[in-house]
């Protein structure tokens, strides 16, 4: 062992020196040990007593001669003691979640919970508020973020919070722009989140930006095209409910995150795979008779429903809805 290496096991340098002394001089008396240590007699006796408690030294016969424990046996015991202490410390840390609740209660006692609408000024304040809302989220985070790409700085800032939320069991549902998948770092980050349990969908049809935390607070920018102008945080249940309803409509019409390397292209790579809403229209064409009923089932207007039907028939080269359904089945789309 090198000098002072036993400090990692909770053995101070002076006590390690005593143990090393008896490794070199087993069976000797401790009467004059304080002279070697340049310390007081009672201090040397206290250190020897502690080493005996740790099992590193033991006294034998009436002369109280002291012998050291075998180093391998001694260190094995110290490792066990240290691991036990660390395990107890880890248990105390993992049981400390209530501390957050207590601190939040203290904060609430001094500052009443926000009511109505907060206005945030500038990117720094928006980012700090987002970090705060994400840190304390317990159940669910909903987001629509139509960015074209995420910078390396944004990814480095977001990853720890997002992964921490997922590890704590917070559900994340995120709708992003399909253009973002053309940026390799952004696409890799989104798929990393999906691998850890986040539900990611993509869309090309929305410019909305919104964040909802635990269905109690919703954040929207003042200007979706220029987020630096500021944002609003809504706390009123009616406002939050309306924002959640908007999110649900965007989510239903978005597509699932395609696997790395591209999505399903069917037998003919020139024919693009249908979007999420188009797949649901195809299923509705096969199971629902009237367009009105199909549109109502999908939560879209009849005009939008019929436009999707016409686009699908053109994509498939079908002369009728029945033929379109048959061709879609052959491609494995439904």
C-alpha distance (Angstrom), angle and dihedral (degrees) to the residues before:
residue distance angle dihedral
X1 . . .
X2 3.80 . .
X3 3.78 122.5 .
X4 3.82 115.7 -70.7
X5 3.81 93.0 0.5
X6 3.80 91.8 128.6
X7 3.79 91.9 66.3
X8 3.82 88.2 87.9
X9 3.82 86.6 66.6
X10 3.80 93.1 50.8
X11 3.81 95.5 -98.0
X12 3.83 110.8 133.7
X13 3.78 121.1 -136.6
X14 3.83 94.2 -104.7
X15 3.80 92.4 53.1
X16 3.79 91.8 45.2
X17 3.82 87.9 53.9
X18 3.82 89.9 54.1
X19 3.81 92.1 50.0
X20 3.81 90.5 48.9
X21 3.82 89.5 49.0
X22 3.80 91.5 57.7
X23 3.81 92.0 44.0
X24 3.82 85.8 60.0
X25 3.82 94.4 37.7
X26 3.82 108.9 30.9
X27 3.79 118.0 -178.9
X28 3.80 95.3 23.8
X29 3.77 127.0 130.9
X30 3.75 124.4 -101.6
X31 3.81 94.3 -143.5
X32 3.79 96.7 105.3
X33 3.80 98.1 28.0
X34 3.81 92.4 108.7
X35 3.79 88.7 65.0
X36 3.80 90.5 57.4
X37 3.80 90.7 48.2
X38 3.78 94.1 43.1
X39 3.78 89.2 -129.4
X40 3.78 139.5 115.3
X41 3.84 118.8 -78.1
X42 3.81 94.4 -117.2
X43 3.82 90.6 51.7
X44 3.81 92.1 53.3
X45 3.83 90.9 47.8
X46 3.83 90.7 50.7
X47 3.79 91.7 51.5
X48 3.79 92.3 48.3
X49 3.81 89.9 49.9
X50 3.79 90.7 53.6
X51 3.80 92.1 48.4
X52 3.79 87.8 52.1
X53 3.82 89.7 52.2
X54 3.78 89.0 52.3
X55 3.79 90.2 50.7
X56 3.78 94.3 -116.9
X57 3.82 95.3 115.9
X58 3.81 134.9 27.8
X59 3.80 133.1 -176.2
X60 3.79 123.0 -131.2
X61 3.86 136.4 -166.8
X62 3.77 128.5 0.1
X63 3.78 92.9 -65.2
X64 3.78 89.4 64.1
X65 3.74 93.0 -128.2
X66 3.79 110.6 179.8
X67 3.78 126.1 -132.2
X68 3.81 128.6 -173.0
X69 3.77 124.1 -125.1
X70 3.78 116.6 -113.9
X71 3.85 106.7 -85.1
X72 3.80 93.9 -126.2
X73 3.82 92.2 50.1
X74 3.81 91.2 42.7
X75 3.80 95.3 50.9
X76 3.79 92.5 44.7
X77 3.78 88.4 56.2
X78 3.80 91.9 46.8
X79 3.80 91.1 50.3
X80 3.81 90.3 52.0
X81 3.81 91.7 48.9
X82 3.80 91.9 47.4
X83 3.81 93.7 47.7
X84 3.80 90.1 48.9
X85 3.80 90.6 52.4
X86 3.81 91.8 47.6
X87 3.80 91.0 48.7
X88 3.79 90.8 53.1
X89 3.81 90.1 48.5
X90 3.80 90.8 50.0
X91 3.80 90.5 51.6
X92 3.80 90.3 52.1
X93 3.81 90.6 50.9
X94 3.82 94.8 48.2
X95 3.80 90.3 49.0
X96 3.80 91.8 52.9
X97 3.81 97.2 86.4
X98 3.80 88.0 107.2
X99 3.80 88.1 67.3
X100 3.81 89.6 70.8
X101 3.80 90.8 52.1
X102 3.79 90.0 49.5
X103 3.80 92.6 49.7
X104 3.78 91.5 47.9
X105 3.80 89.2 51.2
X106 3.81 89.4 52.7
X107 3.79 89.7 50.0
X108 3.81 91.4 48.6
X109 3.80 90.6 50.7
X110 3.81 90.9 58.2
X111 3.80 99.3 33.4
X112 3.82 119.5 35.0
X113 3.80 113.5 -130.2
X114 3.82 112.1 -91.1
X115 3.78 115.2 -93.1
X116 3.78 128.4 -161.1
X117 3.79 113.5 -11.6
X118 3.80 133.1 -11.9
X119 3.78 121.2 -159.1
X120 3.80 117.7 -144.9
X121 3.79 122.0 -158.8
X122 3.79 123.5 -150.2
X123 3.80 133.8 -6.1
X124 3.82 95.2 -81.0
X125 3.80 93.1 57.3
X126 3.81 91.6 44.0
X127 3.80 92.4 50.7
X128 3.80 92.6 47.7
X129 3.80 91.0 50.2
X130 3.80 91.7 48.5
X131 3.81 90.4 49.8
X132 3.80 90.2 50.0
X133 3.82 94.6 48.2
X134 3.82 91.8 46.5
X135 3.81 93.0 47.1
X136 3.80 92.4 55.6
X137 3.82 97.3 37.8
X138 3.80 111.0 122.9
X139 3.80 108.5 174.3
X140 3.81 118.1 15.5
X141 3.80 144.6 -2.9
X142 3.81 119.9 -161.6
X143 3.79 121.5 -170.5
X144 3.79 143.0 171.7
X145 3.80 111.7 -166.1
X146 3.82 116.0 167.5
X147 3.81 96.1 -171.1
X148 3.80 119.5 149.2
X149 3.80 92.8 -141.1
X150 3.80 142.3 -12.9
X151 3.79 119.9 -123.3
X152 3.79 120.0 -127.5
X153 3.81 87.4 -109.2
X154 3.81 92.4 53.9
X155 3.79 92.2 48.6
X156 3.81 92.2 48.3
X157 3.81 89.9 49.7
X158 3.81 96.2 45.5
X159 3.81 101.6 40.2
X160 3.85 99.0 72.0
X161 3.81 93.3 48.2
X162 3.80 94.6 43.8
X163 3.80 94.6 47.5
X164 3.80 91.1 44.3
X165 3.80 90.2 53.9
X166 3.81 91.6 49.1
X167 3.82 92.0 48.5
X168 3.81 89.1 52.9
X169 3.79 90.5 53.9
X170 3.81 97.1 -104.6
X171 3.81 110.1 153.3
X172 3.80 114.0 -128.3
X173 3.82 122.4 -162.4
X174 3.78 113.4 179.9
X175 3.82 131.4 179.1
X176 3.80 115.0 -163.2
X177 3.79 136.4 173.5
X178 3.79 115.7 -85.5
X179 3.82 86.3 -133.8
X180 3.81 88.6 68.3
X181 3.81 89.7 68.4
X182 3.80 89.1 66.8
X183 3.83 88.9 68.0
X184 3.85 106.5 78.1
X185 3.85 98.0 -150.7
X186 3.82 91.4 47.7
X187 3.80 92.8 46.4
X188 3.81 91.2 47.6
X189 3.81 91.0 50.9
X190 3.82 92.9 49.6
X191 3.80 91.1 49.7
X192 3.80 89.9 47.8
X193 3.81 89.0 56.3
X194 3.81 90.2 47.2
X195 3.82 90.5 52.0
X196 3.82 88.3 55.0
X197 3.80 92.8 52.0
X198 3.81 106.7 -84.9
X199 3.81 116.9 138.4
X200 3.81 107.9 -131.8
X201 3.80 126.6 -174.1
X202 3.80 131.0 176.9
X203 3.79 132.4 -144.5
X204 3.78 138.7 176.5
X205 3.80 95.4 -163.9
X206 3.81 107.7 69.7
X207 3.77 137.2 75.9
X208 3.80 93.6 177.9
X209 3.80 120.0 124.5
X210 3.78 119.4 -163.3
X211 3.79 143.3 144.7
X212 3.81 126.4 -162.8
X213 3.81 124.0 -170.0
X214 3.82 121.1 -159.9
X215 3.83 88.5 -27.4
X216 3.80 87.7 -79.7
X217 3.81 104.9 87.8
X218 3.80 128.6 35.8
X219 3.80 126.9 -170.3
X220 3.82 122.5 -158.8
X221 3.82 129.3 168.8
X222 3.79 121.1 -113.0
X223 3.81 87.3 -129.9
X224 3.84 116.7 20.3
X225 3.82 89.1 -157.3
X226 3.81 93.8 53.3
X227 3.80 113.4 31.3
X228 3.80 91.6 177.5
X229 3.82 89.3 75.4
X230 3.79 90.7 74.3
X231 3.78 141.0 -97.8
X232 3.78 142.9 -114.8
X233 3.80 125.9 -127.3
X234 3.81 112.5 -155.2
X235 3.81 121.0 -156.6
X236 3.79 101.6 166.9
X237 3.80 110.0 108.2
X238 3.81 93.7 -132.3
X239 3.79 94.2 53.1
X240 3.79 92.8 44.4
X241 3.82 91.0 49.1
X242 3.81 91.2 53.5
X243 3.80 91.4 49.9
X244 3.82 90.2 49.1
X245 3.82 89.4 50.9
X246 3.82 88.9 53.0
X247 3.80 90.0 49.7
X248 3.82 91.2 50.2
X249 3.82 91.5 53.5
X250 3.80 91.8 49.4
X251 3.81 90.8 45.7
X252 3.80 93.9 51.2
X253 3.80 92.3 51.8
X254 3.80 95.3 45.2
X255 3.81 126.6 93.4
X256 3.76 128.0 -117.6
X257 3.80 115.6 -100.0
X258 3.84 104.9 -89.5
X259 3.79 118.4 -126.8
X260 3.77 119.7 -99.5
X261 3.79 111.1 -80.5
X262 3.80 95.6 35.5
X263 3.76 139.5 -59.8
X264 3.77 134.7 -84.3
X265 3.75 111.2 -58.9
X266 3.80 100.1 176.3
X267 3.79 122.6 -135.7
X268 3.79 92.5 -46.6
X269 3.82 112.2 55.5
X270 3.81 88.9 -162.1
X271 3.81 90.0 65.8
X272 3.81 110.9 75.0
X273 3.79 118.6 -131.9
X274 3.81 113.9 -107.4
X275 3.76 121.4 -98.6
X276 3.79 122.4 -116.0
X277 3.81 93.8 -94.2
X278 3.82 90.8 46.0
X279 3.80 91.4 54.0
X280 3.79 89.3 52.2
X281 3.80 90.2 49.3
X282 3.81 89.7 52.1
X283 3.80 91.0 51.9
X284 3.80 90.0 47.3
X285 3.81 91.1 50.9
X286 3.81 88.0 58.1
X287 3.80 98.1 44.0
X288 3.82 107.5 28.6
X289 3.79 124.3 62.6
X290 3.81 106.4 -157.5
X291 3.78 127.9 48.1
X292 3.78 90.7 -131.9
X293 3.81 91.1 58.5
X294 3.80 92.0 45.5
X295 3.79 92.7 49.8
X296 3.80 90.9 48.1
X297 3.80 91.2 50.0
X298 3.80 91.5 52.3
X299 3.80 94.8 41.5
X300 3.83 95.0 -121.0
X301 3.77 134.3 114.6
X302 3.81 120.2 -89.1
X303 3.80 88.9 -116.9
X304 3.82 91.8 54.7
X305 3.81 90.8 45.5
X306 3.79 92.5 52.6
X307 3.79 91.4 46.3
X308 3.81 89.9 55.7
X309 3.82 90.3 48.5
X310 3.80 91.8 51.4
X311 3.82 92.4 46.9
X312 3.80 91.5 50.1
X313 3.79 92.9 49.4
X314 3.80 90.3 50.8
X315 3.83 92.3 46.9
X316 3.81 91.5 50.4
X317 3.81 94.5 40.8
X318 3.81 90.0 -125.1
X319 3.79 124.2 160.0
X320 3.80 93.9 -157.3
X321 3.78 140.5 20.8
X322 3.79 90.9 -109.4
X323 3.81 90.7 54.5
X324 3.82 90.2 46.6
X325 3.80 90.6 53.8
X326 3.82 90.7 48.2
X327 3.81 93.1 49.6
X328 3.81 91.0 46.4
X329 3.82 90.1 53.9
X330 3.80 90.6 49.6
X331 3.80 89.5 54.4
X332 3.79 92.1 48.9
X333 3.79 92.3 -116.8
X334 3.82 92.6 129.3
